[in-house]
Amino acid sequence: MALFPGPQQSVFWYDFEGLTDGNLFQDLGPYGLHATPQAGFVAPNFGLARNAHGKGYANFTGAANVYATLPLRFYTVAPTLNMTLVLCAQHGAQALNGRAFNARTGTSGFHAYFITTERINVLSYDAGAAATQFFDNADVPFTNRLHTSIYSCDKVAAAAAIGARVWHDRNGSAAFSAGNANPINYDVALIPSIGSAGAASYFIGRMYWLILFNFVFTDSEAKAMSAWLMDQV
């Protein structure tokens, strides 16, 4: 049976199953990066709900202040080279530039956003403001679809050709990649956020999992994780 990395190997792992005692979205990862729901999420559930099968999710409506923020200590553990981002969501009709996750300002940091309404781009910058980005080389039907999407970028393997792989619901797809093998440079004063770019560019949909690792996945790990996540929903 193929295995895949778990919460203790992650940078953060949000399954949106419940709140902490302080009404934060609970991070199951080792660093306790519990996310703070903003004013658009109201008590008592603060945006959390359950689907017909009982799986928890955060409901991002695209309305003002419907997003969550991470503590700034995210930057002490944030990936600087290789990374894998996992998103399992029932996608609504996305606006262009809607952010699933944002730790980018100007030409620092990285974010995962809809470069079109049907394509997610993971874009990062090095200290010289040079970009590395990877995304599907063709549009994926996201609108009104449930997908587990895994984006894995290997900046170490080859300086001349940045390796990127993408999986949707266990199916590997060709990825476009361009950039460099330099570390990501962060603006550590920027508040990282889930579901927006800080009160703008809102994600729309039910987010079931958002997970980040600071290493790349193998094909078997990505397929096994995709199958497990989809089975839970």
C-alpha positions in Angstrom: 0.0 0.0 0.0 1.4 3.4 -1.0 1.9 5.8 1.8 2.0 9.6 1.8 3.4 12.3 4.2 1.2 13.1 7.2 0.5 16.2 9.4 3.7 15.9 11.4 5.8 16.3 8.2 3.9 19.4 7.0 4.5 23.1 7.4 0.8 23.4 8.0 -2.2 21.0 7.7 -5.7 22.5 7.8 -8.6 20.0 7.6 -11.2 22.5 8.7 -12.8 20.0 11.0 -13.0 22.3 14.0 -11.8 25.3 15.9 -9.3 25.7 18.7 -10.5 26.9 22.1 -9.8 30.4 20.8 -12.0 30.0 17.7 -9.1 29.6 15.3 -8.9 27.2 12.3 -6.9 24.4 13.8 -3.5 23.5 12.2 -2.7 19.8 12.7 0.9 20.3 11.7 3.8 20.4 14.2 4.1 24.2 14.4 0.5 25.0 15.5 -0.1 27.7 12.9 -3.7 28.1 13.8 -5.4 30.5 11.4 -7.6 33.4 12.6 -11.0 33.8 10.8 -11.6 37.4 9.8 -14.7 39.4 10.4 -16.7 37.9 7.5 -16.8 34.6 9.4 -19.3 34.8 12.2 -19.9 33.0 15.5 -20.5 30.3 16.5 -19.0 28.3 13.5 -16.8 31.0 12.0 -17.3 29.7 8.5 -16.9 26.0 9.3 -19.6 23.6 8.1 -20.1 19.9 7.2 -21.1 18.3 3.9 -23.7 15.5 3.5 -21.0 12.9 4.4 -20.0 14.8 7.6 -16.7 16.1 6.3 -15.7 19.5 7.6 -14.9 22.5 5.4 -14.4 26.2 5.4 -16.9 28.1 3.3 -15.3 30.9 1.3 -18.1 33.0 -0.2 -16.1 35.8 -1.8 -17.7 38.3 0.5 -15.7 41.0 2.2 -13.4 39.7 5.0 -14.2 36.0 4.4 -10.6 34.8 4.8 -8.2 33.7 7.5 -4.7 34.8 8.6 -1.7 32.9 9.8 0.7 34.0 12.5 3.9 35.7 11.3 6.0 32.8 12.7 4.9 31.0 9.5 8.0 32.5 8.0 10.4 30.7 10.4 9.3 27.4 8.8 8.1 28.5 5.3 9.6 26.6 2.3 12.5 28.4 0.6 13.3 25.9 -2.1 11.2 22.7 -2.8 7.6 22.7 -1.9 4.3 20.8 -2.3 0.9 22.5 -1.9 -2.2 20.4 -1.5 -5.7 21.9 -2.1 -8.9 19.9 -1.8 -11.9 22.0 -2.6 -15.3 22.2 -4.1 -14.6 25.2 -6.4 -17.1 27.9 -7.0 -17.1 30.4 -9.9 -13.7 31.9 -9.3 -12.8 35.5 -9.9 -9.5 36.1 -11.7 -6.6 36.3 -9.2 -8.6 34.6 -6.4 -6.1 33.4 -3.8 -6.2 29.9 -2.3 -3.1 30.9 -0.2 -1.1 34.1 -0.1 2.3 34.9 1.4 3.3 37.2 -1.4 3.7 41.0 -1.5 5.1 42.8 -4.5 8.0 40.6 -5.6 8.6 38.7 -2.4 7.2 35.4 -1.1 4.8 33.1 -2.9 1.1 32.5 -3.5 -1.3 30.1 -5.1 -3.9 31.9 -7.2 -6.2 31.5 -10.2 -4.2 32.9 -13.1 -7.4 32.3 -15.1 -10.7 31.0 -13.6 -9.7 27.5 -14.6 -6.0 27.4 -13.8 -4.0 27.7 -10.6 -0.6 29.3 -10.6 2.0 28.9 -7.8 4.2 31.9 -8.1 7.3 32.8 -6.0 10.1 35.3 -6.0 13.8 35.2 -5.1 15.8 38.0 -3.5 16.5 39.6 -6.9 12.7 39.7 -7.7 13.1 36.9 -10.3 10.0 34.7 -10.5 9.5 31.0 -10.4 6.0 29.8 -11.4 4.4 26.5 -12.1 0.9 25.7 -13.3 -1.0 23.4 -15.7 -0.2 24.1 -19.3 -3.9 23.8 -20.2 -7.0 24.9 -18.3 -8.5 22.5 -15.8 -12.3 22.5 -15.3 -12.5 23.9 -11.7 -15.7 25.8 -11.6 -18.4 23.9 -9.7 -16.1 20.9 -9.4 -14.6 19.0 -6.5 -10.8 18.5 -7.0 -7.8 17.4 -5.0 -4.9 19.3 -6.6 -1.3 18.8 -5.7 1.4 21.2 -6.9 5.0 20.1 -6.4 8.0 22.1 -7.4 11.6 20.9 -7.3 14.0 23.9 -7.4 17.0 21.8 -6.4 17.0 19.1 -9.1 18.3 21.3 -11.9 19.2 25.0 -12.0 18.5 25.3 -15.7 15.1 23.6 -15.7 12.9 23.9 -12.7 11.0 20.7 -12.2 7.2 21.0 -11.5 4.5 18.4 -11.3 0.8 18.7 -10.9 -1.8 16.0 -10.0 -5.6 16.4 -10.1 -7.6 13.6 -8.4 -4.7 11.1 -8.8 -4.1 12.0 -12.5 -0.8 13.6 -13.3 -0.9 16.4 -15.8 1.8 18.3 -17.6 2.9 21.5 -15.8 4.5 24.6 -17.1 7.4 25.8 -15.1 9.8 28.7 -15.4 12.2 30.3 -13.1 15.4 29.7 -11.1 16.9 27.5 -8.4 17.3 30.4 -5.9 15.6 30.4 -2.5 12.3 32.2 -2.1 12.6 35.6 -0.4 9.8 36.6 2.0 8.6 39.9 3.3 8.3 38.7 6.9 6.0 41.6 7.8 3.3 40.5 5.5 0.4 38.6 7.2 -0.1 35.3 5.3 -3.7 34.4 4.5 -6.0 31.6 3.4 -8.6 32.5 0.9 -7.5 36.0 0.0 -4.6 38.4 -0.7 -5.4 40.3 2.5 -9.0 41.6 2.1 -8.8 41.3 -1.7 -8.8 38.7 -4.5 -11.0 36.2 -2.6 -11.2 32.5 -3.1 -14.7 31.1 -3.7 -15.7 27.6 -2.7 -15.7 24.9 0.0 -12.1 24.3 1.1 -11.7 20.8 2.7 -7.9 20.7 3.0 -5.1 23.1 2.6 -1.7 21.6 3.2 1.9 22.7 2.7 5.2 20.7 2.7 8.7 21.9 2.2 9.7 19.0 0.0 8.5 17.4 -3.3 6.2 14.4 -3.6 6.8 11.3 -5.6 4.2 10.2 -8.0 3.0 7.4 -5.7 2.8 9.7 -2.7 0.7 12.2 -4.7 -1.7 9.6 -6.1 -2.1 7.9 -2.7 -2.8 11.2 -0.9 -5.2 12.3 -3.6 -7.2 9.0 -3.4 -7.4 9.2 0.4 -8.5 12.9 0.5 -11.1 12.4 -2.1 -12.4 9.3 -0.3 -13.0 11.4 2.8 -15.1 13.9 1.0 
